[in-house]
Amino acid sequence: MISKEDMLYYIDDALDGMIAIVEELGDDLANRRLDVGGANSPYAVLTHCLGVIDYWCSYLIAGREIERDRAAEFRSAGSVSELVTRVRSSRLRLESDLLELEPSAPPRGTARPGDARLPIGATQGGALVHIYEELAQHRGQMEVTRDVLLAPWGASKPVSAP
């Protein structure tokens, strides 16, 4: 099994990459979404990733009660500097929540019925790997979105647009 420290290395790499993207885009472009149905702004995607960390680590692995509004994560918009501060705080909480990690043990929180029999909901280690899986996927999504937003032909619209 991969060590907790090794997992944190990969999680840090994904989070640092996403921070770099929103910082490169700045407040305006980080809060824009591509003009395609179902697209999310880089700001919203990174906010969603913080929700992923809260649910899968703080709740499932550590067993702490959390409040999460997943739908609101995708509607979120705001200052890049405030988001980066939230990411750094979330990363510290993640490391703290992993102090008592037992990779082969069942989660301390109750997994959703559809997840309970899958590796992501059956063990704490499975939940931790799922966190990285989500962060890596969303980092790639943010990279593509950034490339289109910065392209001279890129089409985007403000988050508040219907």
Secondary structure, 3 states (H helix, E strand, C coil): CCCHHHHHHHHHHHHHHHHHHHHHHHHHHHCEEECCCCCCCHHHHHHHHHHHHHHHHHHHHCCCCCCCCHHHHHHCCCCHHHHHHHHHHHHHHHHHHCCCCCCCCCCCCCCCHHHHCCHHHHCHHHHHHHHHHHHHHHHHHHHHHHHHHHCCCCCEEECCCC
